[in-house]
Amino acid sequence: MKYMLMLLGKQADYDAMAGRPGGDGPAWSPADLKAMVEHMEALNAELVAAGEWVDAQGLAEPRQARLVTAGADGAPHVSDVPYGETSAVLAGYWVVDVADFDRAAEIAARAYACPIPEGAPNYPVVVHPVGEAPVQGDGS
């Protein structure tokens, strides 16, 4: 079964990882960033070797995201309001194909255990099954 494991973050976290002190935690050192990258690369390599890795991506900082709606004429309406400044938003993800939820939770716990500087926020990892849209009954 496929699961999406979602990492959360705020703009302040990206700023901190770039060496600028964030509102919720300390500035990261190059060694802190290296430890995080090595942890994630090792986790990815293990998932690939186990045949469980489908996809994984880290997302650009929230300030680069845009909110899109449609106007009455259907044309896109793009807003660059501060997205993710104060609320945690999707920062990265894995899609894994594993036997069951327990295995997905094990992988999420490994991701959560990523080394971070003392005092930096550590958000939970969201585990969400990937499924198909519900099938409507045929009325019989």
N, CA, C and O atoms as a GROMACS GRO file, in nm:
protein
  560
    1MET      N    1   0.085  -0.118   0.000
    1MET     CA    2   0.000   0.000   0.000
    1MET      C    3   0.089   0.124   0.000
    1MET      O    4   0.196   0.125   0.062
    2LYS      N    5   0.044   0.226  -0.069
    2LYS     CA    6   0.123   0.349  -0.077
    2LYS      C    7   0.078   0.448   0.031
    2LYS      O    8  -0.040   0.460   0.063
    3TYR      N    9   0.178   0.517   0.085
    3TYR     CA   10   0.156   0.621   0.184
    3TYR      C   11   0.238   0.742   0.147
    3TYR      O   12   0.348   0.730   0.091
    4MET      N   13   0.184   0.860   0.178
    4MET     CA   14   0.262   0.983   0.165
    4MET      C   15   0.302   1.024   0.306
    4MET      O   16   0.217   1.039   0.394
    5LEU      N   17   0.432   1.041   0.326
    5LEU     CA   18   0.485   1.088   0.453
    5LEU      C   19   0.522   1.234   0.433
    5LEU      O   20   0.609   1.266   0.352
    6MET      N   21   0.456   1.323   0.506
    6MET     CA   22   0.471   1.465   0.482
    6MET      C   23   0.547   1.534   0.595
    6MET      O   24   0.513   1.522   0.713
    7LEU      N   25   0.651   1.607   0.555
    7LEU     CA   26   0.728   1.688   0.648
    7LEU      C   27   0.672   1.829   0.647
    7LEU      O   28   0.635   1.881   0.542
    8LEU      N   29   0.666   1.891   0.762
    8LEU     CA   30   0.610   2.025   0.775
    8LEU      C   31   0.720   2.125   0.809
    8LEU      O   32   0.825   2.088   0.862
    9GLY      N   33   0.695   2.251   0.780
    9GLY     CA   34   0.789   2.356   0.814
    9GLY      C   35   0.728   2.493   0.793
    9GLY      O   36   0.621   2.507   0.734
   10LYS      N   37   0.798   2.593   0.844
   10LYS     CA   38   0.758   2.733   0.829
   10LYS      C   39   0.871   2.808   0.758
   10LYS      O   40   0.983   2.759   0.747
   11GLN      N   41   0.839   2.926   0.710
   11GLN     CA   42   0.941   3.008   0.647
   11GLN      C   43   1.058   3.032   0.741
   11GLN      O   44   1.174   3.030   0.698
   12ALA      N   45   1.030   3.053   0.870
   12ALA     CA   46   1.136   3.077   0.967
   12ALA      C   47   1.233   2.958   0.974
   12ALA      O   48   1.352   2.978   1.000
   13ASP      N   49   1.184   2.837   0.952
   13ASP     CA   50   1.270   2.719   0.954
   13ASP      C   51   1.367   2.721   0.835
   13ASP      O   52   1.485   2.688   0.850
   14TYR      N   53   1.318   2.760   0.719
   14TYR     CA   54   1.404   2.771   0.602
   14TYR      C   55   1.509   2.879   0.625
   14TYR      O   56   1.626   2.862   0.589
   15ASP      N   57   1.467   2.992   0.685
   15ASP     CA   58   1.562   3.100   0.715
   15ASP      C   59   1.670   3.049   0.810
   15ASP      O   60   1.788   3.078   0.792
   16ALA      N   61   1.628   2.973   0.913
   16ALA     CA   62   1.724   2.920   1.010
   16ALA      C   63   1.822   2.824   0.943
   16ALA      O   64   1.941   2.826   0.973
   17MET      N   65   1.772   2.739   0.851
   17MET     CA   66   1.860   2.645   0.782
   17MET      C   67   1.959   2.718   0.692
   17MET      O   68   2.066   2.665   0.661
   18ALA      N   69   1.924   2.841   0.650
   18ALA     CA   70   2.015   2.922   0.569
   18ALA      C   71   2.112   3.002   0.655
   18ALA      O   72   2.190   3.083   0.605
   19GLY      N   73   2.107   2.977   0.788
   19GLY     CA   74   2.201   3.044   0.878
   19GLY      C   75   2.148   3.172   0.940
   19GLY      O   76   2.221   3.241   1.012
   20ARG      N   77   2.022   3.205   0.913
   20ARG     CA   78   1.963   3.325   0.971
   20ARG      C   79   1.873   3.281   1.086
   20ARG      O   80   1.789   3.194   1.068
   21PRO      N   81   1.889   3.340   1.203
   21PRO     CA   82   1.805   3.298   1.317
   21PRO      C   83   1.657   3.314   1.283
   21PRO      O   84   1.614   3.417   1.230
   22GLY      N   85   1.582   3.210   1.315
   22GLY     CA   86   1.438   3.214   1.291
   22GLY      C   87   1.364   3.255   1.416
   22GLY      O   88   1.423   3.266   1.524
   23GLY      N   89   1.234   3.276   1.403
   23GLY     CA   90   1.153   3.315   1.517
   23GLY      C   91   1.134   3.203   1.617
   23GLY      O   92   1.114   3.229   1.735
   24ASP      N   93   1.140   3.077   1.571
   24ASP     CA   94   1.111   2.964   1.659
   24ASP      C   95   1.235   2.885   1.701
   24ASP      O   96   1.224   2.791   1.779
   25GLY      N   97   1.351   2.922   1.651
   25GLY     CA   98   1.469   2.844   1.684
   25GLY      C   99   1.597   2.911   1.641
   25GLY      O  100   1.595   3.020   1.584
   26PRO      N  101   1.709   2.845   1.668
   26PRO     CA  102   1.840   2.902   1.638
   26PRO      C  103   1.875   2.891   1.490
   26PRO      O  104   1.815   2.813   1.416
   27ALA      N  105   1.973   2.969   1.448
   27ALA     CA  106   2.029   2.955   1.314
   27ALA      C  107   2.104   2.822   1.307
   27ALA      O  108   2.171   2.783   1.402
   28TRP      N  109   2.092   2.755   1.194
   28TRP     CA  110   2.162   2.628   1.174
   28TRP      C  111   2.306   2.656   1.128
   28TRP      O  112   2.330   2.750   1.053
   29SER      N  113   2.397   2.575   1.172
   29SER     CA  114   2.536   2.582   1.125
   29SER      C  115   2.549   2.495   1.000
   29SER      O  116   2.461   2.413   0.973
   30PRO      N  117   2.658   2.512   0.925
   30PRO     CA  118   2.680   2.420   0.813
   30PRO      C  119   2.684   2.274   0.858
   30PRO      O  120   2.639   2.186   0.784
   31ALA      N  121   2.738   2.247   0.976
   31ALA     CA  122   2.743   2.109   1.027
   31ALA      C  123   2.602   2.057   1.057
   31ALA      O  124   2.573   1.940   1.032
   32ASP      N  125   2.514   2.143   1.109
   32ASP     CA  126   2.375   2.102   1.134
   32ASP      C  127   2.307   2.063   1.004
   32ASP      O  128   2.241   1.960   0.995
   33LEU      N  129   2.323   2.147   0.902
   33LEU     CA  130   2.261   2.121   0.772
   33LEU      C  131   2.317   1.993   0.710
   33LEU      O  132   2.242   1.913   0.653
   34LYS      N  133   2.448   1.973   0.721
   34LYS     CA  134   2.512   1.852   0.667
   34LYS      C  135   2.457   1.727   0.736
   34LYS      O  136   2.431   1.626   0.669
   35ALA      N  137   2.438   1.732   0.867
   35ALA     CA  138   2.385   1.617   0.940
   35ALA      C  139   2.243   1.585   0.895
   35ALA      O  140   2.207   1.468   0.882
   36MET      N  141   2.162   1.688   0.872
   36MET     CA  142   2.026   1.665   0.825
   36MET      C  143   2.027   1.601   0.686
   36MET      O  144   1.959   1.502   0.663
   37VAL      N  145   2.105   1.656   0.596
   37VAL     CA  146   2.111   1.604   0.459
   37VAL      C  147   2.161   1.460   0.460
   37VAL      O  148   2.105   1.375   0.389
   38GLU      N  149   2.263   1.430   0.537
   38GLU     CA  150   2.315   1.293   0.542
   38GLU      C  151   2.211   1.196   0.597
   38GLU      O  152   2.200   1.083   0.550
   39HIS      N  153   2.135   1.239   0.697
   39HIS     CA  154   2.029   1.154   0.754
   39HIS      C  155   1.924   1.123   0.648
   39HIS      O  156   1.884   1.007   0.631
   40MET      N  157   1.880   1.226   0.577
   40MET     CA  158   1.775   1.208   0.475
   40MET      C  159   1.827   1.124   0.359
   40MET      O  160   1.754   1.039   0.307
   41GLU      N  161   1.951   1.145   0.316
   41GLU     CA  162   2.008   1.065   0.208
   41GLU      C  163   2.019   0.918   0.248
   41GLU      O  164   1.993   0.830   0.166
   42ALA      N  165   2.058   0.891   0.372
   42ALA     CA  166   2.068   0.753   0.420
   42ALA      C  167   1.930   0.687   0.424
   42ALA      O  168   1.915   0.572   0.384
   43LEU      N  169   1.830   0.761   0.471
   43LEU     CA  170   1.694   0.708   0.474
   43LEU      C  171   1.646   0.678   0.332
   43LEU      O  172   1.588   0.572   0.307
   44ASN      N  173   1.670   0.770   0.239
   44ASN     CA  174   1.631   0.747   0.099
   44ASN      C  175   1.699   0.623   0.043
   44ASN      O  176   1.635   0.542  -0.024
   45ALA      N  177   1.828   0.608   0.069
   45ALA     CA  178   1.903   0.493   0.016
   45ALA      C  179   1.847   0.362   0.072
   45ALA      O  180   1.836   0.263  -0.001
   46GLU      N  181   1.811   0.360   0.200
   46GLU     CA  182   1.754   0.240   0.260
   46GLU      C  183   1.618   0.207   0.197
   46GLU      O  184   1.588   0.090   0.173
   47LEU      N  185   1.538   0.310   0.172
   47LEU     CA  186   1.406   0.286   0.111
   47LEU      C  187   1.421   0.233  -0.032
   47LEU      O  188   1.347   0.144  -0.073
   48VAL      N  189   1.516   0.287  -0.106
   48VAL     CA  190   1.541   0.238  -0.242
   48VAL      C  191   1.587   0.093  -0.236
   48VAL      O  192   1.537   0.009  -0.311
   49ALA      N  193   1.682   0.062  -0.149
   49ALA     CA  194   1.735  -0.074  -0.139
   49ALA      C  195   1.626  -0.175  -0.099
   49ALA      O  196   1.630  -0.290  -0.141
   50ALA      N  197   1.530  -0.130  -0.017
   50ALA     CA  198   1.421  -0.218   0.027
   50ALA      C  199   1.309  -0.227  -0.076
   50ALA      O  200   1.215  -0.304  -0.057
   51GLY      N  201   1.317  -0.149  -0.183
   51GLY     CA  202   1.212  -0.148  -0.284
   51GLY      C  203   1.086  -0.076  -0.239
   51GLY      O  204   0.978  -0.098  -0.294
   52GLU      N  205   1.098   0.010  -0.139
   52GLU     CA  206   0.982   0.081  -0.083
   52GLU      C  207   0.971   0.225  -0.132
   52GLU      O  208   0.866   0.288  -0.114
   53TRP      N  209   1.076   0.279  -0.191
   53TRP     CA  210   1.080   0.419  -0.232
   53TRP      C  211   1.004   0.437  -0.362
   53TRP      O  212   1.031   0.366  -0.459
   54VAL      N  213   0.911   0.531  -0.366
   54VAL     CA  214   0.841   0.567  -0.489
   54VAL      C  215   0.888   0.705  -0.535
   54VAL      O  216   0.924   0.723  -0.652
   55ASP      N  217   0.886   0.802  -0.443
   55ASP     CA  218   0.928   0.939  -0.475
   55ASP      C  219   0.955   1.012  -0.345
   55ASP      O  220   0.902   0.976  -0.240
   56ALA      N  221   1.038   1.113  -0.353
   56ALA     CA  222   1.064   1.200  -0.239
   56ALA      C  223   1.113   1.334  -0.292
   56ALA      O  224   1.191   1.338  -0.387
   57GLN      N  225   1.067   1.440  -0.231
   57GLN     CA  226   1.108   1.574  -0.272
   57GLN      C  227   1.108   1.666  -0.152
   57GLN      O  228   1.022   1.656  -0.065
   58GLY      N  229   1.204   1.755  -0.148
   58GLY     CA  230   1.199   1.868  -0.056
   58GLY      C  231   1.144   1.985  -0.136
   58GLY      O  232   1.175   2.001  -0.254
   59LEU      N  233   1.063   2.066  -0.074
   59LEU     CA  234   1.002   2.178  -0.144
   59LEU      C  235   1.077   2.308  -0.115
   59LEU      O  236   1.140   2.323  -0.011
   60ALA      N  237   1.069   2.400  -0.210
   60ALA     CA  238   1.130   2.532  -0.193
   60ALA      C  239   1.061   2.605  -0.077
   60ALA      O  240   0.952   2.568  -0.034
   61GLU      N  241   1.127   2.706  -0.028
   61GLU     CA  242   1.074   2.780   0.087
   61GLU      C  243   0.933   2.832   0.060
   61GLU      O  244   0.900   2.866  -0.054
   62PRO      N  245   0.850   2.837   0.165
   62PRO     CA  246   0.711   2.879   0.148
   62PRO      C  247   0.694   3.015   0.080
   62PRO      O  248   0.595   3.035   0.010
   63ARG      N  249   0.788   3.108   0.100
   63ARG     CA  250   0.769   3.240   0.038
   63ARG      C  251   0.770   3.234  -0.114
   63ARG      O  252   0.732   3.331  -0.179
   64GLN      N  253   0.812   3.122  -0.171
   64GLN     CA  254   0.809   3.108  -0.316
   64GLN      C  255   0.677   3.050  -0.366
   64GLN      O  256   0.650   3.048  -0.487
   65ALA      N  257   0.594   3.002  -0.273
   65ALA     CA  258   0.465   2.943  -0.312
   65ALA      C  259   0.364   3.054  -0.342
   65ALA      O  260   0.376   3.166  -0.293
   66ARG      N  261   0.266   3.021  -0.423
   66ARG     CA  262   0.158   3.113  -0.455
   66ARG      C  263   0.026   3.041  -0.436
   66ARG      O  264   0.016   2.920  -0.454
   67LEU      N  265  -0.074   3.117  -0.399
   67LEU     CA  266  -0.209   3.065  -0.384
   67LEU      C  267  -0.286   3.099  -0.511
   67LEU      O  268  -0.284   3.214  -0.555
   68VAL      N  269  -0.352   3.001  -0.569
   68VAL     CA  270  -0.422   3.022  -0.695
   68VAL      C  271  -0.569   2.985  -0.678
   68VAL      O  272  -0.602   2.877  -0.628
   69THR      N  273  -0.655   3.076  -0.719
   69THR     CA  274  -0.798   3.052  -0.728
   69THR      C  275  -0.839   3.086  -0.870
   69THR      O  276  -0.754   3.122  -0.953
   70ALA      N  277  -0.966   3.077  -0.899
   70ALA     CA  278  -1.014   3.114  -1.033
   70ALA      C  279  -1.116   3.225  -1.019
   70ALA      O  280  -1.201   3.223  -0.930
   71GLY      N  281  -1.106   3.323  -1.108
   71GLY     CA  282  -1.204   3.430  -1.112
   71GLY      C  283  -1.333   3.380  -1.173
   71GLY      O  284  -1.342   3.265  -1.217
   72ALA      N  285  -1.434   3.466  -1.176
   72ALA     CA  286  -1.564   3.428  -1.232
   72ALA      C  287  -1.551   3.381  -1.377
   72ALA      O  288  -1.629   3.297  -1.421
   73ASP      N  289  -1.453   3.435  -1.451
   73ASP     CA  290  -1.433   3.395  -1.590
   73ASP      C  291  -1.346   3.270  -1.603
   73ASP      O  292  -1.317   3.226  -1.715
   74GLY      N  293  -1.305   3.213  -1.492
   74GLY     CA  294  -1.222   3.093  -1.494
   74GLY      C  295  -1.074   3.120  -1.503
   74GLY      O  296  -0.994   3.026  -1.495
   75ALA      N  297  -1.035   3.246  -1.520
   75ALA     CA  298  -0.893   3.279  -1.530
   75ALA      C  299  -0.826   3.265  -1.393
   75ALA      O  300  -0.888   3.293  -1.291
   76PRO      N  301  -0.700   3.222  -1.391
   76PRO     CA  302  -0.631   3.208  -1.264
   76PRO      C  303  -0.615   3.343  -1.193
   76PRO      O  304  -0.582   3.444  -1.256
   77HIS      N  305  -0.638   3.341  -1.065
   77HIS     CA  306  -0.611   3.458  -0.980
   77HIS      C  307  -0.499   3.416  -0.886
   77HIS      O  308  -0.520   3.330  -0.800
   78VAL      N  309  -0.382   3.476  -0.901
   78VAL     CA  310  -0.264   3.437  -0.825
   78VAL      C  311  -0.239   3.538  -0.714
   78VAL      O  312  -0.239   3.659  -0.738
   79SER      N  313  -0.219   3.487  -0.594
   79SER     CA  314  -0.193   3.572  -0.479
   79SER      C  315  -0.058   3.534  -0.420
   79SER      O  316  -0.025   3.415  -0.410
   80ASP      N  317   0.018   3.633  -0.381
   80ASP     CA  318   0.146   3.604  -0.315
   80ASP      C  319   0.141   3.644  -0.168
   80ASP      O  320   0.241   3.688  -0.111
   81VAL      N  321   0.023   3.630  -0.108
   81VAL     CA  322   0.010   3.660   0.035
   81VAL      C  323   0.111   3.574   0.110
   81VAL      O  324   0.149   3.468   0.062
   82PRO      N  325   0.153   3.618   0.226
   82PRO     CA  326   0.251   3.538   0.302
   82PRO      C  327   0.194   3.399   0.333
   82PRO      O  328   0.105   3.384   0.416
   83TYR      N  329   0.248   3.302   0.265
   83TYR     CA  330   0.204   3.163   0.281
   83TYR      C  331   0.309   3.091   0.365
   83TYR      O  332   0.427   3.091   0.330
   84GLY      N  333   0.266   3.032   0.473
   84GLY     CA  334   0.358   2.955   0.554
   84GLY      C  335   0.445   3.038   0.646
   84GLY      O  336   0.540   2.986   0.706
   85GLU      N  337   0.415   3.166   0.659
   85GLU     CA  338   0.496   3.250   0.748
   85GLU      C  339   0.478   3.208   0.893
   85GLU      O  340   0.575   3.196   0.968
   86THR      N  341   0.353   3.188   0.934
   86THR     CA  342   0.327   3.155   1.074
   86THR      C  343   0.275   3.014   1.092
   86THR      O  344   0.287   2.957   1.201
   87SER      N  345   0.217   2.957   0.990
   87SER     CA  346   0.163   2.822   1.000
   87SER      C  347   0.258   2.723   0.933
   87SER      O  348   0.324   2.756   0.835
   88ALA      N  349   0.263   2.603   0.988
   88ALA     CA  350   0.343   2.498   0.926
   88ALA      C  351   0.274   2.452   0.798
   88ALA      O  352   0.153   2.431   0.795
   89VAL      N  353   0.353   2.438   0.694
   89VAL     CA  354   0.303   2.395   0.563
   89VAL      C  355   0.389   2.278   0.515
   89VAL      O  356   0.491   2.246   0.576
   90LEU      N  357   0.349   2.216   0.406
   90LEU     CA  358   0.424   2.106   0.349
   90LEU      C  359   0.563   2.153   0.307
   90LEU      O  360   0.576   2.246   0.226
   91ALA      N  361   0.666   2.089   0.361
   91ALA     CA  362   0.804   2.126   0.330
   91ALA      C  363   0.874   2.019   0.246
   91ALA      O  364   0.973   2.048   0.179
   92GLY      N  365   0.821   1.898   0.249
   92GLY     CA  366   0.880   1.789   0.173
   92GLY      C  367   0.798   1.663   0.197
   92GLY      O  368   0.712   1.659   0.284
   93TYR      N  369   0.828   1.561   0.118
   93TYR     CA  370   0.748   1.439   0.131
   93TYR      C  371   0.823   1.319   0.076
   93TYR      O  372   0.919   1.330   0.000
   94TRP      N  373   0.775   1.204   0.117
   94TRP     CA  374   0.809   1.075   0.056
   94TRP      C  375   0.678   1.010   0.014
   94TRP      O  376   0.576   1.027   0.081
   95VAL      N  377   0.680   0.938  -0.094
   95VAL     CA  378   0.574   0.843  -0.124
   95VAL      C  379   0.642   0.707  -0.117
   95VAL      O  380   0.740   0.681  -0.188
   96VAL      N  381   0.589   0.620  -0.031
   96VAL     CA  382   0.648   0.488  -0.012
   96VAL      C  383   0.542   0.382  -0.043
   96VAL      O  384   0.422   0.406  -0.029
   97ASP      N  385   0.588   0.268  -0.084
   97ASP     CA  386   0.500   0.154  -0.110
   97ASP      C  387   0.543   0.044  -0.014
   97ASP      O  388   0.645  -0.022  -0.036
   98VAL      N  389   0.466   0.026   0.092
   98VAL     CA  390   0.503  -0.064   0.201
   98VAL      C  391   0.388  -0.160   0.231
   98VAL      O  392   0.277  -0.145   0.181
   99ALA      N  393   0.418  -0.258   0.314
   99ALA     CA  394   0.319  -0.362   0.346
   99ALA      C  395   0.198  -0.309   0.421
   99ALA      O  396   0.085  -0.351   0.396
  100ASP      N  397   0.222  -0.216   0.514
  100ASP     CA  398   0.112  -0.171   0.599
  100ASP      C  399   0.145  -0.039   0.668
  100ASP      O  400   0.255   0.015   0.654
  101PHE      N  401   0.046   0.011   0.744
  101PHE     CA  402   0.065   0.139   0.814
  101PHE      C  403   0.181   0.131   0.913
  101PHE      O  404   0.255   0.228   0.929
  102ASP      N  405   0.197   0.018   0.980
  102ASP     CA  406   0.304   0.006   1.079
  102ASP      C  407   0.440   0.035   1.017
  102ASP      O  408   0.523   0.103   1.077
  103ARG      N  409   0.464  -0.017   0.896
  103ARG     CA  410   0.592   0.009   0.830
  103ARG      C  411   0.602   0.156   0.792
  103ARG      O  412   0.708   0.216   0.806
  104ALA      N  413   0.493   0.216   0.743
  104ALA     CA  414   0.496   0.359   0.710
  104ALA      C  415   0.527   0.441   0.836
  104ALA      O  416   0.601   0.539   0.829
  105ALA      N  417   0.471   0.401   0.949
  105ALA     CA  418   0.497   0.472   1.075
  105ALA      C  419   0.642   0.457   1.118
  105ALA      O  420   0.700   0.552   1.171
  106GLU      N  421   0.702   0.341   1.095
  106GLU     CA  422   0.845   0.322   1.126
  106GLU      C  423   0.930   0.419   1.045
  106GLU      O  424   1.023   0.480   1.098
  107ILE      N  425   0.899   0.432   0.917
  107ILE     CA  426   0.975   0.523   0.830
  107ILE      C  427   0.954   0.667   0.876
  107ILE      O  428   1.049   0.745   0.881
  108ALA      N  429   0.830   0.702   0.909
  108ALA     CA  430   0.801   0.838   0.957
  108ALA      C  431   0.879   0.868   1.085
  108ALA      O  432   0.929   0.979   1.102
  109ALA      N  433   0.889   0.771   1.174
  109ALA     CA  434   0.964   0.791   1.298
  109ALA      C  435   1.112   0.813   1.269
  109ALA      O  436   1.177   0.893   1.336
  110ARG      N  437   1.166   0.743   1.169
  110ARG     CA  438   1.306   0.766   1.128
  110ARG      C  439   1.324   0.907   1.074
  110ARG      O  440   1.423   0.973   1.105
  111ALA      N  441   1.228   0.952   0.994
  111ALA     CA  442   1.236   1.089   0.940
  111ALA      C  443   1.229   1.190   1.054
  111ALA      O  444   1.303   1.288   1.055
  112TYR      N  445   1.140   1.167   1.148
  112TYR     CA  446   1.123   1.257   1.262
  112TYR      C  447   1.251   1.265   1.347
  112TYR      O  448   1.280   1.368   1.406
  113ALA      N  449   1.326   1.156   1.352
  113ALA     CA  450   1.448   1.150   1.432
  113ALA      C  451   1.567   1.218   1.365
  113ALA      O  452   1.680   1.206   1.413
  114CYS      N  453   1.543   1.288   1.257
  114CYS     CA  454   1.650   1.359   1.187
  114CYS      C  455   1.718   1.456   1.284
  114CYS      O  456   1.652   1.525   1.361
  115PRO      N  457   1.850   1.460   1.281
  115PRO     CA  458   1.919   1.552   1.372
  115PRO      C  459   1.888   1.698   1.337
  115PRO      O  460   1.892   1.738   1.221
  116ILE      N  461   1.858   1.775   1.440
  116ILE     CA  462   1.833   1.920   1.426
  116ILE      C  463   1.903   1.990   1.542
  116ILE      O  464   1.932   1.928   1.644
  117PRO      N  465   1.931   2.119   1.527
  117PRO     CA  466   1.995   2.190   1.637
  117PRO      C  467   1.905   2.195   1.760
  117PRO      O  468   1.782   2.198   1.749
  118GLU      N  469   1.967   2.195   1.877
  118GLU     CA  470   1.890   2.207   2.000
  118GLU      C  471   1.809   2.336   1.998
  118GLU      O  472   1.861   2.444   1.966
  119GLY      N  473   1.681   2.325   2.031
  119GLY     CA  474   1.592   2.440   2.033
  119GLY      C  475   1.517   2.464   1.903
  119GLY      O  476   1.428   2.548   1.897
  120ALA      N  477   1.554   2.390   1.797
  120ALA     CA  478   1.482   2.405   1.669
  120ALA      C  479   1.351   2.328   1.677
  120ALA      O  480   1.346   2.222   1.740
  121PRO      N  481   1.245   2.380   1.615
  121PRO     CA  482   1.118   2.308   1.618
  121PRO      C  483   1.127   2.176   1.542
  121PRO      O  484   1.195   2.166   1.440
  122ASN      N  485   1.057   2.076   1.593
  122ASN     CA  486   1.052   1.946   1.527
  122ASN      C  487   0.905   1.908   1.513
  122ASN      O  488   0.840   1.871   1.611
  123TYR      N  489   0.853   1.918   1.392
  123TYR     CA  490   0.712   1.895   1.365
  123TYR      C  491   0.684   1.746   1.345
  123TYR      O  492   0.772   1.672   1.302
  124PRO      N  493   0.563   1.702   1.376
  124PRO     CA  494   0.530   1.562   1.349
  124PRO      C  495   0.532   1.535   1.199
  124PRO      O  496   0.515   1.626   1.118
  125VAL      N  497   0.553   1.410   1.164
  125VAL     CA  498   0.546   1.366   1.024
  125VAL      C  499   0.405   1.313   1.002
  125VAL      O  500   0.360   1.225   1.075
  126VAL      N  501   0.338   1.366   0.902
  126VAL     CA  502   0.202   1.324   0.870
  126VAL      C  503   0.209   1.200   0.780
  126VAL      O  504   0.278   1.201   0.678
  127VAL      N  505   0.138   1.095   0.818
  127VAL     CA  506   0.132   0.972   0.737
  127VAL      C  507  -0.010   0.962   0.682
  127VAL      O  508  -0.106   0.953   0.758
  128HIS      N  509  -0.019   0.963   0.550
  128HIS     CA  510  -0.152   0.964   0.486
  128HIS      C  511  -0.155   0.857   0.377
  128HIS      O  512  -0.072   0.858   0.287
  129PRO      N  513  -0.251   0.764   0.384
  129PRO     CA  514  -0.261   0.664   0.278
  129PRO      C  515  -0.289   0.731   0.143
  129PRO      O  516  -0.363   0.829   0.135
  130VAL      N  517  -0.229   0.677   0.039
  130VAL     CA  518  -0.258   0.722  -0.097
  130VAL      C  519  -0.363   0.627  -0.150
  130VAL      O  520  -0.341   0.506  -0.159
  131GLY      N  521  -0.476   0.682  -0.186
  131GLY     CA  522  -0.584   0.597  -0.234
  131GLY      C  523  -0.651   0.658  -0.355
  131GLY      O  524  -0.620   0.769  -0.398
  132GLU      N  525  -0.741   0.583  -0.406
  132GLU     CA  526  -0.818   0.630  -0.519
  132GLU      C  527  -0.947   0.692  -0.468
  132GLU      O  528  -0.990   0.666  -0.355
  133ALA      N  529  -1.008   0.771  -0.551
  133ALA     CA  530  -1.135   0.834  -0.515
  133ALA      C  531  -1.237   0.726  -0.486
  133ALA      O  532  -1.234   0.619  -0.548
  134PRO      N  533  -1.328   0.751  -0.391
  134PRO     CA  534  -1.430   0.652  -0.362
  134PRO      C  535  -1.515   0.623  -0.486
  134PRO      O  536  -1.545   0.713  -0.564
  135VAL      N  537  -1.552   0.499  -0.501
  135VAL     CA  538  -1.636   0.458  -0.613
  135VAL      C  539  -1.780   0.474  -0.571
  135VAL      O  540  -1.821   0.422  -0.467
  136GLN      N  541  -1.858   0.544  -0.651
  136GLN     CA  542  -2.000   0.562  -0.623
  136GLN      C  543  -2.074   0.431  -0.651
  136GLN      O  544  -2.042   0.358  -0.745
  137GLY      N  545  -2.172   0.403  -0.567
  137GLY     CA  546  -2.254   0.282  -0.589
  137GLY      C  547  -2.332   0.293  -0.718
  137GLY      O  548  -2.358   0.403  -0.768
  138ASP      N  549  -2.368   0.178  -0.774
  138ASP     CA  550  -2.443   0.179  -0.900
  138ASP      C  551  -2.594   0.181  -0.877
  138ASP      O  552  -2.672   0.171  -0.971
  139GLY      N  553  -2.634   0.194  -0.748
  139GLY     CA  554  -2.776   0.207  -0.720
  139GLY      C  555  -2.847   0.076  -0.707
  139GLY      O  556  -2.968   0.076  -0.685
  140SER      N  557  -2.779  -0.035  -0.719
  140SER     CA  558  -2.850  -0.163  -0.709
  140SER      C  559  -2.842  -0.220  -0.570
  140SER      O  560  -2.897  -0.328  -0.544
   0.00000   0.00000   0.00000
